[in-house]
């Protein structure tokens, strides 16, 4: 899952995510700016206002001298894809937890944050939400 930032010169340089309004960052150097773009993107996607937020998908924007592709951490990408699949299926977090055989809603809610699920959990999730794209999570789509 890869989003794009438009880099603006200046002292200090700053960047804004093209697809996600309000996702901005800056850095004292270009290297620091690139690190901060990854961090800002992951935090933005990891901390939605509510469990019903659906972020726009990444565009097919081409990189250029001032547009940089930034890959989402796979744990965050999995959480975003899971939330979107659950919402498309019109399930509550509680119902998704029950259908996945999780002990509590809190176990499920952790999956919609920065997730590091076991292979067993991933298999259950893919069975419940066949539209969840692991290729997209891994940055292959």
Backbone as JSON Lines, residues from 0, in Angstrom:
{"i":0,"aa":"X","n":[0.86,-1.16,0.0],"ca":[0.0,0.0,0.0],"c":[0.91,1.23,0.0]}
{"i":1,"aa":"X","n":[0.83,2.01,-1.05],"ca":[1.74,3.14,-1.22],"c":[0.96,4.42,-1.49]}
{"i":2,"aa":"X","n":[1.2,5.44,-0.67],"ca":[0.61,6.76,-0.88],"c":[1.69,7.69,-1.41]}
{"i":3,"aa":"X","n":[1.3,8.89,-1.76],"ca":[2.23,9.83,-2.4],"c":[2.24,11.17,-1.68]}
{"i":4,"aa":"X","n":[3.42,11.71,-1.54],"ca":[3.6,13.02,-0.91],"c":[4.18,14.0,-1.92]}
{"i":5,"aa":"X","n":[3.65,15.2,-1.91],"ca":[4.21,16.29,-2.71],"c":[5.17,17.05,-1.79]}
{"i":6,"aa":"X","n":[6.41,17.13,-2.21],"ca":[7.46,17.77,-1.41],"c":[7.58,19.23,-1.83]}
{"i":7,"aa":"X","n":[7.6,20.1,-0.84],"ca":[7.73,21.54,-1.07],"c":[9.07,22.0,-0.49]}
{"i":8,"aa":"X","n":[9.77,22.81,-1.26],"ca":[11.05,23.34,-0.79],"c":[10.83,24.33,0.33]}
{"i":9,"aa":"X","n":[11.85,24.9,0.76],"ca":[11.76,25.89,1.83],"c":[12.67,25.51,2.98]}
{"i":10,"aa":"X","n":[12.69,26.34,3.94],"ca":[13.51,26.11,5.14],"c":[12.57,26.07,6.32]}
{"i":11,"aa":"X","n":[12.21,24.97,6.86],"ca":[12.59,23.62,6.44],"c":[11.67,23.11,5.33]}
{"i":12,"aa":"X","n":[12.12,22.07,4.6],"ca":[11.25,21.47,3.58],"c":[10.07,20.77,4.25]}
{"i":13,"aa":"X","n":[8.94,20.74,3.55],"ca":[7.77,20.07,4.08],"c":[7.08,19.28,2.99]}
{"i":14,"aa":"X","n":[6.16,18.4,3.38],"ca":[5.48,17.56,2.4],"c":[4.04,17.31,2.85]}
{"i":15,"aa":"X","n":[3.18,17.11,1.85],"ca":[1.77,16.81,2.12],"c":[1.37,15.58,1.32]}
{"i":16,"aa":"X","n":[0.58,14.72,1.95],"ca":[0.1,13.52,1.24],"c":[-0.96,13.95,0.24]}
{"i":17,"aa":"X","n":[-0.81,13.51,-0.99],"ca":[-1.74,13.9,-2.06],"c":[-3.12,13.3,-1.81]}
{"i":18,"aa":"X","n":[-3.19,12.05,-1.36],"ca":[-4.47,11.35,-1.21],"c":[-5.16,11.58,0.14]}
{"i":19,"aa":"X","n":[-4.42,11.98,1.17],"ca":[-4.98,12.09,2.51],"c":[-4.88,13.53,3.01]}
{"i":20,"aa":"X","n":[-5.97,14.25,2.91],"ca":[-6.0,15.65,3.32],"c":[-5.63,15.78,4.8]}
{"i":21,"aa":"X","n":[-4.72,16.67,5.08],"ca":[-4.32,16.92,6.46],"c":[-3.13,16.11,6.93]}
{"i":22,"aa":"X","n":[-2.64,15.21,6.1],"ca":[-1.46,14.42,6.44],"c":[-0.24,15.17,5.91]}
{"i":23,"aa":"X","n":[0.41,15.92,6.79],"ca":[1.55,16.76,6.42],"c":[2.69,16.56,7.41]}
{"i":24,"aa":"X","n":[3.88,16.9,6.98],"ca":[5.05,16.8,7.85],"c":[6.16,17.69,7.33]}
{"i":25,"aa":"X","n":[7.21,17.82,8.1],"ca":[8.39,18.58,7.68],"c":[9.62,17.92,8.27]}
{"i":26,"aa":"X","n":[10.78,18.37,7.8],"ca":[12.04,17.86,8.33],"c":[13.14,18.87,8.07]}
{"i":27,"aa":"X","n":[14.17,18.81,8.87],"ca":[15.26,19.77,8.69],"c":[16.1,19.45,7.47]}
{"i":28,"aa":"X","n":[16.16,18.16,7.11],"ca":[16.9,17.72,5.92],"c":[15.98,16.86,5.08]}
{"i":29,"aa":"X","n":[16.39,16.55,3.87],"ca":[15.6,15.69,3.0],"c":[15.49,14.28,3.61]}
{"i":30,"aa":"X","n":[16.57,13.77,4.19],"ca":[16.54,12.45,4.82],"c":[15.56,12.43,5.98]}
{"i":31,"aa":"X","n":[15.58,13.47,6.8],"ca":[14.65,13.54,7.93],"c":[13.22,13.68,7.43]}
{"i":32,"aa":"X","n":[13.02,14.44,6.35],"ca":[11.69,14.61,5.78],"c":[11.15,13.26,5.3]}
{"i":33,"aa":"X","n":[11.97,12.47,4.63],"ca":[11.53,11.15,4.15],"c":[11.15,10.24,5.31]}
{"i":34,"aa":"X","n":[11.93,10.25,6.37],"ca":[11.61,9.47,7.58],"c":[10.29,9.96,8.17]}
{"i":35,"aa":"X","n":[10.12,11.26,8.24],"ca":[8.91,11.84,8.82],"c":[7.67,11.58,7.96]}
{"i":36,"aa":"X","n":[7.85,11.49,6.63],"ca":[6.71,11.17,5.76],"c":[6.18,9.78,6.1]}
{"i":37,"aa":"X","n":[7.08,8.8,6.26],"ca":[6.65,7.44,6.61],"c":[5.94,7.44,7.97]}
{"i":38,"aa":"X","n":[6.52,8.13,8.93],"ca":[5.94,8.17,10.26],"c":[4.58,8.86,10.26]}
{"i":39,"aa":"X","n":[4.47,10.0,9.6],"ca":[3.21,10.73,9.54],"c":[2.12,9.91,8.85]}
{"i":40,"aa":"X","n":[2.47,9.25,7.76],"ca":[1.51,8.43,7.04],"c":[0.99,7.29,7.91]}
{"i":41,"aa":"X","n":[1.89,6.57,8.56],"ca":[1.47,5.45,9.41],"c":[0.62,5.92,10.58]}
{"i":42,"aa":"X","n":[1.0,7.01,11.22],"ca":[0.21,7.52,12.34],"c":[-1.16,8.0,11.88]}
{"i":43,"aa":"X","n":[-1.21,8.66,10.73],"ca":[-2.48,9.15,10.2],"c":[-3.44,7.99,9.95]}
{"i":44,"aa":"X","n":[-2.95,6.93,9.34],"ca":[-3.8,5.78,9.02],"c":[-4.12,4.94,10.26]}
{"i":45,"aa":"X","n":[-3.22,4.92,11.2],"ca":[-3.38,4.09,12.4],"c":[-4.38,4.69,13.38]}
{"i":46,"aa":"X","n":[-4.55,5.99,13.38],"ca":[-5.38,6.65,14.38],"c":[-6.57,7.38,13.76]}
{"i":47,"aa":"X","n":[-7.52,6.64,13.17],"ca":[-8.68,7.32,12.61],"c":[-9.56,7.89,13.71]}
{"i":48,"aa":"X","n":[-10.41,8.84,13.34],"ca":[-11.3,9.48,14.31],"c":[-12.26,8.48,14.94]}
{"i":49,"aa":"X","n":[-12.69,7.48,14.18],"ca":[-13.59,6.46,14.7],"c":[-13.36,5.16,13.94]}
{"i":50,"aa":"X","n":[-14.01,4.1,14.4],"ca":[-13.86,2.8,13.74],"c":[-14.64,2.74,12.44]}
{"i":51,"aa":"X","n":[-15.28,3.84,12.04],"ca":[-16.06,3.85,10.8],"c":[-15.41,4.68,9.7]}
{"i":52,"aa":"X","n":[-14.19,5.15,9.94],"ca":[-13.47,5.96,8.95],"c":[-12.96,5.07,7.82]}
{"i":53,"aa":"X","n":[-13.23,5.47,6.59],"ca":[-12.7,4.79,5.42],"c":[-11.79,5.78,4.7]}
{"i":54,"aa":"X","n":[-10.51,5.43,4.62],"ca":[-9.56,6.31,3.94],"c":[-9.61,6.07,2.44]}
{"i":55,"aa":"X","n":[-9.39,7.12,1.65],"ca":[-9.34,6.9,0.2],"c":[-8.14,6.02,-0.15]}
{"i":56,"aa":"X","n":[-8.31,5.17,-1.14],"ca":[-7.19,4.31,-1.53],"c":[-6.08,5.13,-2.17]}
{"i":57,"aa":"X","n":[-4.88,4.58,-2.17],"ca":[-3.78,5.27,-2.86],"c":[-4.1,5.44,-4.34]}
{"i":58,"aa":"X","n":[-3.64,6.53,-4.91],"ca":[-3.85,6.74,-6.34],"c":[-2.69,6.14,-7.12]}
{"i":59,"aa":"X","n":[-2.8,6.18,-8.4],"ca":[-1.73,5.69,-9.27],"c":[-0.83,6.84,-9.7]}
{"i":60,"aa":"X","n":[-0.7,7.82,-8.82],"ca":[0.14,8.99,-9.09],"c":[1.56,8.54,-9.41]}
{"i":61,"aa":"X","n":[2.12,9.14,-10.42],"ca":[3.51,8.83,-10.77],"c":[4.44,9.72,-9.96]}
{"i":62,"aa":"X","n":[5.57,9.15,-9.59],"ca":[6.55,9.96,-8.88],"c":[7.23,10.91,-9.86]}
{"i":63,"aa":"X","n":[7.73,11.99,-9.33],"ca":[8.47,12.98,-10.12],"c":[9.48,13.62,-9.18]}
{"i":64,"aa":"X","n":[10.07,14.7,-9.61],"ca":[11.08,15.33,-8.75],"c":[10.49,15.85,-7.44]}
{"i":65,"aa":"X","n":[9.18,16.17,-7.43],"ca":[8.59,16.67,-6.19],"c":[7.46,15.79,-5.64]}
{"i":66,"aa":"X","n":[7.25,14.61,-6.22],"ca":[6.25,13.66,-5.72],"c":[6.97,12.36,-5.35]}
{"i":67,"aa":"X","n":[6.81,11.95,-4.1],"ca":[7.51,10.8,-3.56],"c":[6.51,9.73,-3.15]}
{"i":68,"aa":"X","n":[6.77,8.48,-3.53],"ca":[5.94,7.35,-3.1],"c":[6.41,6.91,-1.72]}
{"i":69,"aa":"X","n":[5.44,6.73,-0.8],"ca":[5.76,6.32,0.57],"c":[4.92,5.08,0.9]}
{"i":70,"aa":"X","n":[5.62,4.0,1.23],"ca":[4.94,2.73,1.52],"c":[4.46,2.71,2.97]}
{"i":71,"aa":"X","n":[3.24,2.21,3.16],"ca":[2.65,2.07,4.48],"c":[3.24,0.84,5.16]}
{"i":72,"aa":"X","n":[3.51,0.92,6.46],"ca":[3.96,-0.23,7.23],"c":[2.93,-1.36,7.05]}
{"i":73,"aa":"X","n":[3.36,-2.6,6.79],"ca":[2.42,-3.7,6.56],"c":[1.42,-3.9,7.69]}
{"i":74,"aa":"X","n":[1.83,-3.69,8.93],"ca":[0.9,-3.83,10.06],"c":[-0.22,-2.81,10.01]}
{"i":75,"aa":"X","n":[0.11,-1.59,9.61],"ca":[-0.89,-0.53,9.48],"c":[-1.75,-0.79,8.25]}
{"i":76,"aa":"X","n":[-1.13,-1.21,7.15],"ca":[-1.89,-1.51,5.93],"c":[-2.91,-2.62,6.18]}
{"i":77,"aa":"X","n":[-2.51,-3.66,6.93],"ca":[-3.44,-4.75,7.26],"c":[-4.62,-4.2,8.06]}
{"i":78,"aa":"X","n":[-4.34,-3.36,9.05],"ca":[-5.4,-2.79,9.88],"c":[-6.37,-1.95,9.05]}
{"i":79,"aa":"X","n":[-5.84,-1.14,8.14],"ca":[-6.69,-0.3,7.29],"c":[-7.55,-1.17,6.38]}
{"i":80,"aa":"X","n":[-6.95,-2.17,5.76],"ca":[-7.7,-3.07,4.87],"c":[-8.78,-3.82,5.65]}
{"i":81,"aa":"X","n":[-8.45,-4.27,6.86],"ca":[-9.41,-4.99,7.68],"c":[-10.6,-4.11,8.03]}
{"i":82,"aa":"X","n":[-10.33,-2.88,8.47],"ca":[-11.42,-1.96,8.82],"c":[-12.32,-1.72,7.61]}
{"i":83,"aa":"X","n":[-11.71,-1.51,6.44],"ca":[-12.51,-1.24,5.25],"c":[-13.33,-2.45,4.84]}
{"i":84,"aa":"X","n":[-12.76,-3.65,4.96],"ca":[-13.5,-4.87,4.62],"c":[-14.66,-5.07,5.59]}
{"i":85,"aa":"X","n":[-14.43,-4.81,6.87],"ca":[-15.51,-4.96,7.86],"c":[-16.65,-3.98,7.56]}
{"i":86,"aa":"X","n":[-16.31,-2.75,7.24],"ca":[-17.33,-1.76,6.95],"c":[-18.1,-2.1,5.68]}
{"i":87,"aa":"X","n":[-17.41,-2.59,4.66],"ca":[-18.11,-3.01,3.43],"c":[-19.07,-4.16,3.71]}
{"i":88,"aa":"X","n":[-18.71,-5.0,4.67],"ca":[-19.57,-6.13,5.04],"c":[-20.67,-5.73,6.02]}
{"i":89,"aa":"X","n":[-20.67,-4.48,6.42],"ca":[-21.66,-3.92,7.35],"c":[-21.68,-4.68,8.69]}
{"i":90,"aa":"X","n":[-20.5,-4.99,9.19],"ca":[-20.39,-5.65,10.49],"c":[-19.87,-4.66,11.52]}
{"i":91,"aa":"X","n":[-20.31,-4.82,12.75],"ca":[-19.73,-4.06,13.84],"c":[-18.44,-4.77,14.25]}
{"i":92,"aa":"X","n":[-17.62,-4.07,15.03],"ca":[-16.41,-4.71,15.54],"c":[-16.77,-5.92,16.41]}
{"i":93,"aa":"X","n":[-17.82,-5.8,17.18],"ca":[-18.25,-6.9,18.07],"c":[-18.65,-8.12,17.24]}
{"i":94,"aa":"X","n":[-19.41,-7.9,16.17],"ca":[-19.84,-9.01,15.32],"c":[-18.64,-9.64,14.6]}
{"i":95,"aa":"X","n":[-17.71,-8.82,14.14],"ca":[-16.51,-9.35,13.48],"c":[-15.7,-10.2,14.46]}
{"i":96,"aa":"X","n":[-15.56,-9.72,15.69],"ca":[-14.83,-10.48,16.72],"c":[-15.5,-11.83,16.95]}
{"i":97,"aa":"X","n":[-16.82,-11.83,17.05],"ca":[-17.55,-13.09,17.27],"c":[-17.35,-14.05,16.11]}
{"i":98,"aa":"X","n":[-17.47,-13.56,14.88],"ca":[-17.33,-14.43,13.7],"c":[-15.9,-14.95,13.53]}
{"i":99,"aa":"X","n":[-14.93,-14.2,14.03],"ca":[-13.53,-14.64,13.95],"c":[-13.15,-15.56,15.11]}
{"i":100,"aa":"X","n":[-14.07,-15.72,16.06],"ca":[-13.81,-16.59,17.2],"c":[-12.85,-15.98,18.21]}
{"i":101,"aa":"X","n":[-12.8,-14.65,18.26],"ca":[-11.94,-13.97,19.22],"c":[-12.65,-13.87,20.57]}
{"i":102,"aa":"X","n":[-11.86,-13.9,21.63],"ca":[-12.43,-13.9,22.99],"c":[-13.14,-12.6,23.35]}
{"i":103,"aa":"X","n":[-12.69,-11.5,22.79],"ca":[-13.3,-10.22,23.17],"c":[-13.22,-9.24,22.0]}
{"i":104,"aa":"X","n":[-14.02,-8.19,22.1],"ca":[-13.99,-7.13,21.09],"c":[-12.63,-6.43,21.11]}
{"i":105,"aa":"X","n":[-11.97,-6.4,22.27],"ca":[-10.68,-5.73,22.38],"c":[-9.61,-6.45,21.56]}
{"i":106,"aa":"X","n":[-9.7,-7.77,21.48],"ca":[-8.78,-8.52,20.64],"c":[-8.96,-8.12,19.18]}
{"i":107,"aa":"X","n":[-10.21,-7.93,18.78],"ca":[-10.47,-7.5,17.41],"c":[-10.0,-6.06,17.19]}
{"i":108,"aa":"X","n":[-10.29,-5.18,18.13],"ca":[-9.92,-3.77,17.97],"c":[-8.41,-3.61,17.8]}
{"i":109,"aa":"X","n":[-7.63,-4.48,18.44],"ca":[-6.17,-4.43,18.25],"c":[-5.79,-4.73,16.81]}
{"i":110,"aa":"X","n":[-6.6,-5.57,16.13],"ca":[-6.33,-5.87,14.72],"c":[-6.57,-4.66,13.84]}
{"i":111,"aa":"X","n":[-7.47,-3.77,14.26],"ca":[-7.74,-2.56,13.48],"c":[-6.8,-1.41,13.86]}
{"i":112,"aa":"X","n":[-5.84,-1.68,14.68],"ca":[-4.75,-0.75,14.96],"c":[-3.54,-1.3,14.2]}
{"i":113,"aa":"X","n":[-2.36,-0.97,14.61],"ca":[-1.15,-1.53,13.98],"c":[-1.11,-3.01,14.33]}
{"i":114,"aa":"X","n":[-1.47,-3.86,13.37],"ca":[-1.65,-5.28,13.63],"c":[-0.4,-6.1,13.3]}
{"i":115,"aa":"X","n":[-0.21,-7.16,14.04],"ca":[0.81,-8.16,13.75],"c":[0.16,-9.52,14.0]}
{"i":116,"aa":"X","n":[-0.85,-9.85,13.17],"ca":[-1.63,-11.07,13.44],"c":[-0.85,-12.35,13.13]}
{"i":117,"aa":"X","n":[-1.24,-13.41,13.8],"ca":[-0.66,-14.72,13.51],"c":[-1.19,-15.21,12.17]}
{"i":118,"aa":"X","n":[-0.53,-16.21,11.61],"ca":[-1.02,-16.78,10.35],"c":[-2.4,-17.38,10.52]}
{"i":119,"aa":"X","n":[-2.67,-17.96,11.67],"ca":[-4.0,-18.53,11.95],"c":[-5.06,-17.43,11.89]}
{"i":120,"aa":"X","n":[-4.74,-16.28,12.5],"ca":[-5.69,-15.16,12.49],"c":[-5.86,-14.62,11.07]}
{"i":121,"aa":"X","n":[-4.78,-14.51,10.33],"ca":[-4.87,-14.03,8.94],"c":[-5.78,-14.96,8.13]}
{"i":122,"aa":"X","n":[-5.64,-16.25,8.31],"ca":[-6.48,-17.22,7.59],"c":[-7.95,-17.01,7.94]}
{"i":123,"aa":"X","n":[-8.26,-16.81,9.21],"ca":[-9.65,-16.56,9.63],"c":[-10.17,-15.26,9.02]}
{"i":124,"aa":"X","n":[-9.33,-14.22,9.03],"ca":[-9.73,-12.93,8.49],"c":[-10.02,-13.04,6.99]}
{"i":125,"aa":"X","n":[-9.15,-13.73,6.25],"ca":[-9.35,-13.89,4.8],"c":[-10.61,-14.71,4.51]}
{"i":126,"aa":"X","n":[-10.9,-15.67,5.35],"ca":[-12.13,-16.46,5.19],"c":[-13.36,-15.57,5.4]}
{"i":127,"aa":"X","n":[-13.33,-14.73,6.43],"ca":[-14.46,-13.85,6.72],"c":[-14.55,-12.69,5.73]}
{"i":128,"aa":"X","n":[-13.4,-12.16,5.32],"ca":[-13.36,-11.01,4.41],"c":[-12.53,-11.36,3.18]}
{"i":129,"aa":"X","n":[-13.08,-12.11,2.23],"ca":[-12.28,-12.52,1.07],"c":[-11.84,-11.36,0.18]}
{"i":130,"aa":"X","n":[-12.42,-10.17,0.35],"ca":[-12.02,-9.02,-0.46],"c":[-10.77,-8.33,0.09]}
{"i":131,"aa":"X","n":[-10.3,-8.73,1.27],"ca":[-9.09,-8.13,1.85],"c":[-7.9,-8.58,1.02]}
{"i":132,"aa":"X","n":[-7.14,-7.63,0.5],"ca":[-6.04,-7.92,-0.4],"c":[-4.71,-7.94,0.33]}
{"i":133,"aa":"X","n":[-4.16,-9.14,0.51],"ca":[-2.83,-9.24,1.12],"c":[-1.76,-8.67,0.2]}
{"i":134,"aa":"X","n":[-1.98,-8.73,-1.11],"ca":[-1.03,-8.11,-2.04],"c":[-0.93,-6.62,-1.78]}
{"i":135,"aa":"X","n":[-2.07,-5.98,-1.55],"ca":[-2.07,-4.55,-1.25],"c":[-1.38,-4.28,0.09]}
{"i":136,"aa":"X","n":[-1.65,-5.13,1.08],"ca":[-1.01,-4.98,2.4],"c":[0.51,-5.02,2.25]}
{"i":137,"aa":"X","n":[0.99,-5.92,1.4],"ca":[2.43,-6.12,1.23],"c":[3.04,-5.19,0.19]}
{"i":138,"aa":"X","n":[2.24,-4.29,-0.36],"ca":[2.75,-3.32,-1.31],"c":[2.93,-3.86,-2.71]}
{"i":139,"aa":"X","n":[2.23,-4.95,-3.04],"ca":[2.36,-5.55,-4.37],"c":[1.26,-5.16,-5.33]}
{"i":140,"aa":"X","n":[0.24,-4.47,-4.82],"ca":[-0.87,-4.1,-5.71],"c":[-0.94,-2.61,-5.88]}
